[in-house]
Amino acid sequence: MNYKIEKTLKKSKMVFIVVAVLWVILSIVLVSPITVSIVEATTNRYF
């Protein structure tokens, strides 16, 4: 039974890597504008 799990993990290893890379890229792209706007607002005292 354990060999089936190992075989599945070996097959889907590339998918996990691609999903992890996309997750990091999207988190950087989506979080950066929010943090920049908060920093700009606090330095200008509008926040």
N, C-alpha and C positions, 0 to 999 in steps of 0.2 A: 504494500500500500504506500509506503514511503517513497518508492521509486517514481510513482506517478506525480507526487508533489515536486520532487527534484526535477523531473522532466519538464513539468509545466513552468517552473521557475527559470529553467535554462532557456526555454523558448521565449518567455516574455521578459527576459532581462533587458533587451533593447527598448521595449515599450516603457519599462519603468524608468530607464535613463532619460528617454525623450520627455516623458511627463515631468520628471524632476527638473530638467533644464527649462522647459516651458514655464513651470511654476515659478522658478526663480526669476526668469526674465519678466513675466507678467507682474509679479509682486514688485519688482523694481520700477517698472513702467507705471504702474497704477498708484504706488505709494509715494513716489517722488514728488509729484505735483502737490499732493496734500501737505507733505512736510515742508516743502518750499513755501507754500502759501501761509502756513502757520508761522514759520520763521519770519517771513516778510511782515506779517501782521503784528507780530510781537515786537519787532524792531521799530515799526512805525506807530506802535501803540494804538492800533485799531482793533485789537483782539481782546 
